[in-house]
Amino acid sequence: REAESFKEQGNAYYAKKDYNEAYNYYTKAIDTCPNNASYYGNRAATLMMLGRFREALGDAQQSVRLDDSFVRGHLREGKCHLSLGNAMAASRCFQRVLELDHKNTQAQQEVRAA
């Protein structure tokens, strides 16, 4: 419950575009409950907004290690790979999204971009 509260606070800061504060609350959620994929996914999104793609990649990868069916985690991992110049790895991530959700338009667009 405490971890969910931290996540909700992080979401509120993210919505206000206060990504540093959002990062702090998502980190508290992870520290409280380190096996929740969405907490890592949220922190990855925050790090991406801060332009910290290498760190974001680690969180996105951890999110899909914890839950291989976490579509947003795979999308974020792919976007990080693209931002870091690794189109092959990005394509694999987007293909995985399409395996999970073949109608995912974002992944369809990203595969073409990669």
N, C-alpha and C positions, 0 to 999 in steps of 0.2 A: 504493500500500500504506500509506504514511504517513497519507494522508487517511482511509482506511478505519479505521485505528487510532484516529484522533481521533474519528471518528463513533462507534465502539464505546464509547469512553470517555464521549462525550456521552450515548449511550444508557444507560450504567450510571448516570450522574448523574441523567438524566431519570427512570429507574425509581425512584431514591431520592427523587424530588421536589426535587432540588437543581437548580432550573431555571437559576439564574445560572451555575453551573459547567457545566451542559449547554450553555448558550448559548455559553460560552467555547470549548468543544471543538468544537461545530458550526461556529463561526466559523473556528477553525483548519483544520477540514476544508475549508471553502469557500475559505479563503486558499490552501490547498495544491492544491485541485482545483476551480476555480470553475465548471466546466461540468457539475456533477452535480446533477440535479434533486432527488434525495432529501435531499441535505445542506441545501438551502434549505427543503425541506419540513419537515425535522426542526427547523431553527432557527425556522421559522414556528410550529410547534406549541409550542415552548418559549416564544416571545414571547407567544403566546396565553395560556399558563398564567401568565405574568407580567402579563397584562392590557395588554400593549403591542400593541394590535390594528392600529394604523396601520403600525407597523414590520413586524408579522407579515404584513400584507397585501402589502407590498412583496416579502417573501421568497416568499410563496405565489405571487404573480404571476410572479416570476422562475423558480420551479420549473416552472410550466406553460409559460413561454416556452421553457425548455430542453427540455421533454418534454410535448407537448400531450396525451399519453395517460396522464399521471400523475394517477390518480384522486384520491389523497389530497391532492395539490396543489390541485385544483379544489374539493374539499370544504373545505379550509382557507381558500381564497380566499373561498368563499361565506360561511363562518362569520364571517370578518373583516368582509365587507361588511354582514352582518346586525348584527353588534355595533356597527358604525359608522353604522347606520341607513339603509343603502342596500339596500332589499329587492329592487329591480329587478335590480341587479347580482348580488345573491346568487342570485336565481332563475336568471339566465343561467348561473352557475357550476354550480348543482345540475342544471340541464337538460343541461349538457355531461357531467356525470358519468353521467347516465342514458343519454346517447347512447353513452358508452363501455361502460357496464355497466347495462343496463336493469333488472336485478334488485337494484341497490344499495338496500337498505332505508333506509340512513341518508339518502341523497339524496332518496328518496321522501318521508320524513318532513320533511326540511328544506324541500323545495319547498312542502309544505303550510304549514309555519310561515312561510315567506317570503311 
